[in-house]
Amino acid sequence: MPAAPSTSLPPAPPLRGRIGCDASSGYYAVARRYRLHLSPSCPHSLRLAITHSLLGLHHTLPVTLLPSVPDGPDGGHTALRPLYEATSHRHPGPATAPVLSDDWTGRIVSTHAPDILRDLARHFGSDRRGLHPRGAEAEIAAVEHLCEHGVDEAAQRAGRPGADAGERRAALAVLLGTLRQWEGRLSFQEFVLGDRMTVADVHVWVTLVQLDTVHRRHLDADAVHRIAGHPRLWAYARRLAGHPDFGRHLDLPGIARRHHARCQGLEAAGAAVQILDWAAHIADGTGRPSALCCP
């Protein structure tokens, strides 16, 4: 079904329940009580889908997939509206993904993706401390901050229509500085925080996907060539794309549809300069398309 014409409402404040350690916390970790509602074309959902797979939660915490482009007239997902209404009567904003819901109560636990990701890594799965190790909280938070401000926001400012040349140059400098920092780290270690994969790698990889599949389209060709000039970083992105728990969730057509449905800017020369051929490196361990790639 085609998406309805969108007159998107501003997002309401996130719902921020947390998963605790035992029954006294209210929401506690128990198999098949909770459900993720994800649209993998959304970067927040993509991070959660990858983390869910890395933790091996397929039988513990079910996933409901949503369309790549929200089908509600307010920019939300109509399938999520009953959950939002059950949790927050007359919820003022769109019913957006991702959502962690409680099947026991029929209500939403959280819509705050960073909290959901931390709770999955800490309270579920067979390797709880591996992805979000104790003592690495500050480092992981710093990487999250760089992803949001040093890449996503900087890339948007560098490609913003109507921005003056000085503003665009300054934003590009911030972006390149972030990429240079990650390039340096990867010159002597396998992953962003060392020799073991953590949720920091999930954040960085999804950020690089967005940079190449979305933000690049609004940058000039010279900027894209400079972004591409970090060979270790893009080799790392290519390597993780071949990891089945990463690549199988990458819905490239869905990302394109979502971008075209939401984007109000004009494409620039950088749209013609693809950094990675993501489709060539995607692997799900079977050679078949991922079951999580929505039509």
N, C-alpha and C positions, 0 to 999 in steps of 0.2 A: 504494500500500500504506500503511495507516495506521501511524503511528509506534508502536513498541513502548512499553509502560509504562516510564517512565524511573526508574531508581534511580541518578542521576548520581553518578559518582565524581569526586573532586576532580581538577582538571587536573594533569597531570604537568608538570615544567619544560619549556619549549619547546625544540625542536631548532633550533639556530641556526647552520647553515652559511651561508656568504656567497658571493655571486657576485663573482669577482675580475676583473681586467682582462686576464689572459692565461692561457695553458695552465699556467704554473707555479703558479697559484693553486688548481689542482684543479678547482673549479667556475668555469668561465669562460663569458663570454657567447658563445653560438653558437646560431644559429637552429634551432628545433625540437628542441632537446635537452631543454628543461624544460617542465613542465606545471603550470598552476595548477588547484587543486581548490577550488571556491568555492561557498558557499551565500549568495547575495546578500541573504537576510533577516538575515544576521549583519553587524553594522556593519563589522567588520574585512574581511570578504569584499567588502562593497559598496565600500569604499575601494579595494581592489585591482582590482575589476572596472572602476571608473571610470578609475583610472590606466592600466590595460591598454588601455582604449579611447582615452584621450587620447594615448597613445604610439603608437597604430596597430599593436599587436602581434598582430592577429588571425591573421596567417600565420606569425608568428615564434615565438609561445609559445602553444600551444593551451590552452584552458580546458575543464575538465570540471565540469559543474554538479551540485550535490548537492541533496537535498531541503531545503526550508525548515526542517523540523523533523527533527533527527537521528533515525534509525530504530533505533539500537542500544539495548539495555536499560541500558547504562551512560551514556547521553547522548551517545554518539559516533555516527559514520557507519560503518555496516558496510562500505561500499565502500572506506573508507580503512584498514581494519584490516590487510590484507595489506601495505600500504606501511609502516605503523607497525611491524609485526612484522619486516619485512625490515630495517628501520633500527635498531630497538631491541628486541632479543629479549625477549619477555614484557613488552612495554611496559605500565607500571603504570596508566596512565590511559586515558580515553576517546580514541577516534580522532577528534579534532576538526578542523574546518576554521577558517581556510584552511590549505592546504598548498602548498608549492612542491616538486615532485618532479623527479627526474632520470630521464628515460626510458631513458637509456643503462645505468644501474645498477639501476633499479627501486627506488630508495631515496628517502627524503625529504632534501631539502636544508635546508628550514627550515619551521617552523610559527610563526615570530615575525613577525607581520604588519608591524610598523614596519620591520624589516630587509628584508623582501621588497619593500615599497613603495620604500624607498630604492634597492635594487639594481635594480629595474625602471627607475626614473627615471634612474639614473646610467649603466647599462650596456646598455640596450636602447632601441630606438626611434630615430626620425629627429631628435628634438629632445631629446636626452638632458639637456642642461643647462637647458632652459627650465623644467621642472617642479620640479627640485630644484637651483637654481643654486648654484654655488660661492660661498661667502661668506654665504649665507643660512641656513646650518645652525642657528645659534643661534636665529634668529627662528622658523624652522620648528619647532624643538624646543619653543620657548616656546608656540607655538600648540597643538601636540600636548598639552602639559601642561595648558593651559587647557581644552582639549576634555575631557580625562579627568577632571581634578580640579575645574575651575571650572564645568563644566556637568554631565557625566554623574554624577559622585559627589555633587555638590551637589544635583542634582535628586532623586537617590535618597534622600538624607538628608532633603530637604524633604518627601518624600512617604512616609517610612518609617512603617509602622504602629507605634503604641506610643511613638513619639518625643514628648518633651514639646514644648510650644509654643515655648519658647525655642530649643531645638535646631532646630526646623523654620524659625523666623524667621531664625536665623543662616545656615542652609544656603541659604535663599532669597536672602538678601542677597548671598552669594557668587555665586550663579547670576546674579542681576540685575547685579551688578558686572561679570561677564565679558561679558554681553550688551551692557552699556552701553559697554564698551571697544571691542567690535567695531562697535557702532553709530557710535561716534565716528570710527573709522578709515574706515568706508564713507561718511562724510559728505564726504570730500575725495579718495577714490580708488576705483577700480572694483573692486579685489580686496583681500583681507585684507592682503597685503604690498606693495601698490602698484598699478601699472597693468597688470600682467601676471599671468596665472593661474599659481599654483604648487600644489604638493601641500598647502600650507596651506589652500587653498580646498577641496580634497577633504576634508580633515579637518573643517573647519568645517561644510561642507554636510551631511556624513553625521551630524555631531553634532546639527545642527538638525533633521534628519529624525527622529533618535531622540528628541529632546526633544519633538517634536510628536506623534509616532505611538506612543511608548511611555511616557516619563516623565510626560507631561501627564496621563495617565489616573489618576495617583495623587496629583495636586495639587488643591487647592481652586480654585474658579472664580476667586476674586480673584487668586490667584497666577498663573493662566494669563493673565488679562487683563493683568497687569503684565508678564509675559513677552512677550505680543503687542505691548506698547507700544514696540516698537523698529522703526519703519516701514522704515528703510533696510536693516536687517539682514534682515527678512523679504522685502523686495522683492528683495534679493540672492539669497536662497534660492529665491524664485520664478523669478528669471531663470535661475539655474543648473539648475533643474528642467526648463526648456525647452531646455537644451543637450542635444543627442542623446547625448553621451558621459556625461552624468549621468542624465537622466531615464529613459533606456531600461533602466537596470539597477535601477530602483526597484520592487521587488516588494512592493507594499503588502499584498496578501492574505497573502503569505508572512511578512512582518513581524508581522502580526496573529496568524497561527498560531503562530509562534515565541514571541511574547510570552505568549499564553495557555497554551502548553505549559510555559513556564518560570516564570511569575509566581505567587507565593504571596500577594501582597498584595491588598487590596480596592480596587476602583475608587472614586475620589472624584468630586466634582462637576465637576472639570476635565475628566473624560472626555467631557463633553457640549460642551466649548468648543474646537472645532478651530481652530487658528491659520491653517493654509493648507489649501486643497483641492488636495492634491498631485496627485491624478489628473487634475485639470483642466489642470495645467501641464506634465505629462510630455510629452515629445516624443522621437521617435527618428528624425526626419527623413523618415519615410514615412507617418505617420499610423496605423501598425499597432502592435499590442502588441510589446514587445521580445521577441526570441528568448531573452533571458537571464532572463525572468521565469518562474520555475519554477512548475509546477502544484502 
